[in-house]
Amino acid sequence: MKKFEIYRNIRKRAIIFGLPVSLFALMMIVVLVSLLVIIFSFSFIIIIGLILANAALYIVLTRISNNPQLFQLVNAFPKIISNKRYSNLNYEQD
């Protein structure tokens, strides 16, 4: 009998145009903003600049998604590993 993976696990690994869903959404927001700027600008240099900026952003986002440890700001493991249970109770002896 076949085993099927849970849907939310499939959704976590979904990729659109080589980007995870969150980075793809960021890319689409930047594309929409740049389209608005292109519509209301009358400079050819701005249009070329926005196209190059969008291409550069796509390249940066694909590099980040392929190598996620580049921007890992916190350590993966804690400094101290202990099995000791922490309690807020104060055991004071009289």
N, C-alpha and C positions, 0 to 999 in steps of 0.2 A: 504494500500500500504506500502511496506517495505521501511525503510529508511536505506541507506547504508552510512557507514562512509567514509570520504575522505581518499584517499590512503596515503597521506603523514602522517596522524595521525596514521594509521596502521603501517607505516614504522618506526615511532618514537618509538613504543612500541615493535618492533620485538625483539625476543629473540632466540639465538642459544646456545644450551647447557647450558641454564640457565643464559647466559650473554647477555647484550645489544650488538648491532652490533659493536659499537666502542670498547668495552672491549674485545669482541671476536676477533676483528682484532688485537688488542694488544697481545692477547694470541697466535694467530697464528704466529705473527712475532717472538715472543719469542721461540715458538716451532721450527720454521724454523732455527733460529740462533743456537738453541741448537742441532738440527740435524746436522748442519754444523760442530759444535764443536765436536760432537760425531764421525763424519766421519773422521776428521783429528786428533783426539786424539787416543792415544794407551793405555790410562790408564783406568782401570776398575773403579777406584774410581771417576774419572771425570764423567763417564757415569752414575753411581749411583747418584752422586751429582746433575747432571742436571735433572735426572728424579724426584728426590725429590724436587728440586727447581721449576720445572714446576708444580708439584702437589701442592706445597705450594702457588704458584702464582695463580693457579686456585681457591683454597680455599679462598684466600684473595680477589680476584676479585668478587667471588660470594657473599661474605660477604658485600663488598662495594656496589654491585648492589642491595642487599636486604635491606641495611640500608644506604641510600645515605647521611643522615645528619651527618655521622661520619666525613666526610671531607669537610663540608660546611665552607668555610673560610670567606665569607662575610655574613653580616646580611641580612635576608630576607626583612626587612622593613627599610626604612630610619629613621634617628634619628628625623627629623622634617618633618611633613606632613603639607603642606600648599597649599591653592588654589590660592595664589597670583601669578599673571603673572609677569614673569621676562622680562625686556626689556633692551636693550642696549642704549636706548635713554636717553640723559641727559636733564632733565627739569630744567634748570637754570633760575632763575629769575633775571632780571637786576634791 
